[in-house]
Amino acid sequence: MTGKRRYRVIQWATGNVGSRALRTVIEHPALDLVGLWVSSDDKRGKDAGDLAGLAPCGVIATGSIDDLVAMDADCVLYMRQGTDIDELCRLLASGKNVVTTRGDFHHPPSMDAAMRDRIEAACRTGNSSIYSTGSSPGFVTEALPIPLLSLSRRLDCLTIDEYGDVSSRNSPDLLFNIMGFGRAPSAFDPRQLEHVKSDFAGSLAQLADAAGIVIDSWDVVGEMGAATRDIVIAAGIIPAGTVAAQRITVSGMRNGKPVLRFRANWYCSREIDQPDWRLRESGWRVRVEGDTPVEVDIRFPVAPEDYAAFTPGLTAHRAVNAVAAVCDALPGIRTTADMPQVIAQL
């Protein structure tokens, strides 16, 4: 972290990632939790420490936006479901910097013009900044590729493969209703492709701008892998012939060829009718093809039964570690490419 002072932080929401961030802020040596916003009635009025599984800390959860906007704080860790632009503009205009795991601010030129104007006006009013980050998109699409490309003078293609084994995740609504596992391949919702494209194309576009890579267009392709037999996972059953794996590829194209590419390989089983996918355990593989080819392979040495406790930190911790850098940054919508490196103070 940059600077030597302490930072007063409001945690906004306590979902899967927000709860991990809340605990991390309470335990952090240079951060002071001063406020907590929650969406559910059963959490309001409770001590933040109790909600984080720690000793009481004296910060009481509230659903009052007015109270938190009026509060004296340096930064808000904004981790709610959905992005409320009115809410964010009020926070920024009140002088509070924002670090968010929402994917709306990775590439300001790609944003809706009216939304961008409102956010930038709020930042000018409050002399504040906002930064989108996380593990993916964020770390693996920006923070890691930037130093890898520093070894190159010619790039032919950068490919980021993400492997996510979700078989141990006991979240039936997420897996079956939102992600589309267990459905007939023909019934897959194409809106999911656009959602993945919007998050990852924006992040990769930031990388392209920073490195001077010209992109003609951004494409997205979805492929489904059907289970070869009935598969039992933590969330239920994947019947044979239904979607057990999906591969969504977002590509930045130049002259008809991909030059920047993110490929999400998310699966409930490797027993699928797509053996050439060569699915492997969860993690990332980043491959740089060009005049200085390199490949980085990242795996998580964690037992599958411990994934639920481990994975929220991948996203939450980078956001928490970015608080000081964002508070010290120039006002406006900030990106990984224009800020100092995020360094954890452990």
C-alpha positions in Angstrom: 0.0 0.0 0.0 1.1 3.5 -0.6 1.4 6.2 2.1 1.8 5.8 5.8 -1.5 7.1 7.1 -4.6 5.1 8.1 -7.7 4.9 5.9 -11.3 5.0 7.1 -13.4 2.5 5.2 -17.1 1.8 4.6 -17.9 -1.7 3.5 -20.9 -1.7 1.1 -22.7 -5.1 1.1 -21.9 -8.4 2.7 -22.4 -11.1 0.1 -19.9 -13.8 -0.6 -17.1 -11.4 -1.5 -18.3 -8.5 0.6 -18.2 -10.6 3.8 -14.6 -11.6 3.1 -13.7 -8.0 2.5 -15.5 -6.9 5.7 -13.4 -9.4 7.8 -10.2 -8.3 6.1 -10.8 -4.6 6.7 -11.5 -5.3 10.4 -8.3 -7.2 10.7 -6.2 -4.9 8.5 -3.2 -3.1 10.2 -3.8 0.2 8.2 -7.6 0.3 7.7 -10.3 1.3 10.1 -13.9 0.2 9.5 -16.2 3.1 10.2 -19.4 2.1 8.4 -21.3 -0.9 7.0 -24.2 -1.0 4.5 -26.4 -4.1 4.3 -29.4 -4.8 2.1 -31.3 -7.3 4.4 -33.4 -6.4 7.4 -32.0 -9.3 9.4 -28.5 -7.8 9.3 -29.4 -4.2 10.1 -28.6 -3.2 13.6 -26.1 -5.9 14.1 -22.4 -5.4 14.9 -20.1 -5.7 11.9 -17.8 -7.9 13.9 -20.6 -10.4 14.6 -21.5 -10.4 10.9 -17.8 -11.1 10.0 -17.5 -13.9 12.5 -15.2 -11.8 14.7 -15.4 -10.1 18.1 -17.8 -7.0 18.2 -16.1 -3.9 16.8 -18.7 -1.2 17.6 -19.7 -0.5 13.9 -23.4 -1.2 13.5 -24.8 -2.3 10.1 -27.3 0.0 8.5 -29.4 0.3 5.4 -29.4 4.1 5.5 -27.6 5.5 2.5 -28.0 9.1 3.9 -26.2 8.2 7.1 -23.2 6.7 5.3 -23.0 9.5 2.7 -22.8 11.9 5.6 -20.1 9.9 7.4 -16.5 10.9 7.4 -14.7 8.2 5.4 -11.8 7.9 3.0 -13.0 5.0 0.9 -16.0 2.8 0.2 -15.5 -0.9 -0.8 -18.6 -1.2 -3.1 -19.6 -4.8 -3.5 -23.3 -4.9 -3.9 -25.3 -6.8 -6.4 -25.9 -4.6 -9.4 -24.5 -1.1 -9.9 -26.6 1.9 -8.6 -25.2 4.9 -10.4 -27.2 7.4 -8.2 -25.8 5.8 -5.1 -22.2 5.9 -6.4 -22.5 9.5 -7.5 -23.6 10.5 -4.1 -20.7 8.7 -2.4 -18.1 10.1 -4.8 -19.5 13.7 -4.6 -19.4 13.5 -0.8 -15.6 13.0 -1.1 -15.4 9.3 -0.7 -13.2 7.3 -3.0 -14.6 4.0 -4.2 -13.0 0.6 -4.9 -15.5 -1.7 -6.5 -15.6 -5.3 -7.7 -18.4 -4.3 -10.1 -17.0 -4.5 -13.7 -18.4 -1.2 -15.0 -15.3 1.0 -14.8 -12.4 -1.0 -16.2 -12.3 1.0 -19.5 -13.8 4.5 -19.3 -13.9 5.0 -23.1 -16.2 1.9 -23.4 -18.7 3.2 -20.8 -22.1 4.7 -21.7 -21.3 8.3 -22.3 -24.0 9.7 -20.0 -23.0 7.4 -17.2 -19.3 8.3 -17.6 -20.1 12.0 -17.5 -22.1 11.6 -14.3 -19.4 9.6 -12.5 -16.7 12.0 -13.6 -18.7 15.0 -12.5 -19.2 13.4 -9.1 -15.5 12.7 -8.8 -14.7 16.4 -9.6 -17.2 17.6 -7.0 -15.8 15.3 -4.3 -12.2 15.3 -5.4 -12.5 11.5 -5.4 -11.7 8.5 -7.6 -13.3 5.2 -8.4 -11.6 1.9 -9.5 -12.9 -1.4 -10.7 -10.8 -4.5 -9.8 -10.9 -8.1 -8.6 -9.3 -11.3 -9.6 -11.0 -11.9 -13.0 -11.5 -9.4 -14.6 -8.8 -7.4 -12.9 -5.7 -9.2 -11.7 -5.5 -11.8 -14.5 -6.6 -9.5 -17.3 -4.7 -6.3 -16.3 -2.2 -6.5 -13.4 -0.5 -9.8 -14.6 -0.4 -9.2 -18.4 1.1 -5.7 -18.1 4.5 -7.0 -16.7 4.4 -10.0 -19.0 4.1 -7.8 -22.1 7.0 -5.7 -20.8 9.2 -8.5 -22.1 7.9 -8.2 -25.6 8.4 -5.9 -28.6 5.9 -7.8 -30.9 2.7 -9.4 -29.8 1.0 -12.0 -32.0 -1.6 -13.1 -29.4 -2.2 -13.0 -25.6 -4.5 -15.8 -24.5 -5.8 -16.0 -20.9 -7.5 -19.3 -20.1 -9.5 -19.4 -16.9 -10.4 -22.8 -15.5 -13.2 -23.0 -13.0 -14.4 -26.3 -11.5 -17.7 -25.4 -9.8 -18.7 -29.0 -8.9 -18.2 -28.4 -5.2 -20.2 -25.2 -5.1 -23.5 -25.8 -3.4 -25.3 -22.9 -5.2 -28.2 -24.4 -7.3 -29.7 -21.1 -8.3 -26.3 -19.8 -9.6 -25.3 -22.9 -11.4 -28.6 -24.1 -12.9 -30.7 -20.9 -13.3 -28.0 -18.2 -13.9 -25.1 -20.1 -15.5 -27.2 -22.6 -17.3 -25.7 -25.9 -16.3 -28.0 -28.9 -16.5 -29.9 -27.5 -19.4 -30.1 -28.7 -23.0 -27.2 -27.1 -24.9 -29.8 -25.5 -27.3 -31.5 -23.8 -24.3 -28.4 -21.9 -23.3 -29.2 -18.2 -22.7 -27.2 -16.0 -25.1 -27.5 -13.1 -22.7 -24.8 -14.8 -20.6 -22.4 -14.3 -23.5 -23.0 -10.6 -23.6 -22.6 -10.3 -19.9 -19.2 -12.0 -20.0 -18.2 -9.9 -23.1 -19.1 -6.7 -21.4 -16.9 -7.4 -18.3 -13.9 -8.9 -20.1 -13.8 -6.9 -23.3 -13.7 -3.7 -21.2 -10.8 -5.0 -19.1 -8.8 -6.2 -22.1 -9.5 -2.9 -23.9 -7.8 -1.1 -21.1 -4.8 -3.4 -21.6 -4.9 -2.7 -25.4 -5.0 1.0 -25.0 -2.1 1.0 -22.5 0.1 -1.2 -24.8 -0.9 0.5 -28.0 -2.6 -2.6 -29.4 -5.1 -1.7 -32.2 -8.3 -3.7 -31.9 -10.8 -3.7 -34.8 -13.7 -5.4 -33.0 -14.5 -7.5 -29.9 -16.1 -10.9 -30.5 -17.7 -13.4 -28.2 -18.3 -17.1 -28.9 -20.0 -19.6 -26.5 -19.4 -23.4 -26.7 -21.2 -26.1 -24.6 -19.9 -29.4 -23.4 -22.6 -32.0 -22.6 -22.2 -34.6 -19.9 -21.6 -38.1 -21.1 -23.4 -39.6 -18.1 -25.4 -38.4 -15.1 -23.1 -36.3 -12.9 -23.8 -35.7 -9.2 -22.4 -32.4 -7.9 -22.8 -30.5 -4.7 -25.7 -28.4 -6.1 -27.6 -31.3 -7.6 -27.6 -33.5 -10.7 -26.3 -32.8 -14.2 -28.3 -35.2 -16.4 -26.5 -36.9 -19.3 -26.7 -34.8 -22.5 -27.1 -31.5 -20.7 -24.6 -28.7 -20.2 -21.8 -29.8 -17.9 -19.1 -27.4 -19.2 -19.0 -24.2 -21.0 -16.3 -22.3 -22.8 -16.9 -18.6 -23.5 -14.2 -16.8 -25.5 -13.9 -13.0 -25.7 -11.5 -11.9 -28.5 -10.1 -8.6 -29.5 -9.7 -8.9 -33.3 -7.2 -7.3 -35.6 -7.1 -8.0 -39.3 -9.4 -10.9 -38.8 -7.2 -12.6 -36.1 -7.4 -12.6 -32.3 -4.7 -10.6 -30.6 -6.1 -10.4 -27.1 -8.2 -13.3 -25.9 -9.9 -14.4 -22.6 -11.4 -17.9 -22.5 -13.6 -18.9 -19.6 -13.6 -22.7 -19.1 -16.2 -23.3 -16.4 -17.3 -26.8 -15.7 -19.1 -29.1 -13.3 -17.4 -32.2 -14.8 -14.7 -33.1 -17.2 -16.7 -36.1 -18.5 -18.0 -34.2 -21.5 -18.3 -34.7 -25.3 -15.6 -32.1 -25.9 -12.3 -34.0 -25.1 -10.2 -31.6 -27.1 -10.9 -28.8 -24.5 -8.4 -30.5 -22.2 -10.0 -29.1 -19.0 -7.7 -29.0 -16.0 -8.1 -28.1 -12.3 -9.1 -24.5 -11.4 -6.6 -21.7 -12.1 -5.3 -19.6 -15.0 -2.9 -20.1 -17.9 -1.6 -16.9 -19.6 0.2 -17.4 -22.9 2.1 -14.7 -24.7 2.8 -15.4 -28.4 5.2 -13.1 -30.2 8.9 -12.3 -30.4 9.3 -13.2 -26.7 6.9 -16.1 -26.0 6.1 -16.9 -22.3 3.6 -18.9 -20.5 2.5 -18.6 -16.9 0.5 -21.4 -15.2 -1.4 -20.6 -12.0 -3.0 -23.3 -9.9 -4.7 -23.2 -6.5 -3.2 -25.8 -4.1 -6.5 -26.0 -2.2 -8.6 -29.1 -1.6 -12.0 -29.0 -3.5 -13.9 -29.1 -0.2 -12.1 -25.9 0.9 -12.8 -23.9 -2.3 -15.9 -22.2 -0.8 -13.8 -20.7 2.0 -10.9 -19.9 -0.3 -12.2 -18.3 -3.5 -13.9 -15.1 -2.1 -10.5 -13.9 -1.1 -9.2 -14.0 -4.7 -11.6 -11.1 -5.5 -12.0 -9.4 -2.2 -8.4 -9.1 -1.2 -7.2 -7.2 -4.2 -9.9 -4.7 -3.7 -9.0 -4.2 -0.1 -5.3 -3.9 -1.0 -6.1 -1.2 -3.5 -7.7 1.2 -1.0 -4.6 3.3 -0.3 -3.6 3.5 -4.0 -7.1 4.7 -5.0 -7.3 7.2 -2.1 -3.9 8.6 -3.2 -4.8 8.7 -6.9 -5.9 11.7 -9.0 -9.7 12.3 -9.1 -11.7 10.4 -11.7 -12.2 6.9 -13.1 -8.9 5.2 -12.4 -7.5 2.0 -14.0 -4.8 -0.5 -13.3 -2.8 1.0 -16.2 -2.7 4.5 -14.9 -2.3 3.8 -11.1 0.8 2.7 -9.2 1.0 -1.1 -8.6 -1.3 -2.4 -5.9 1.0 -3.7 -3.1 -0.5 -5.5 -0.1 0.4 -4.4 3.4 0.3 -7.7 5.2 
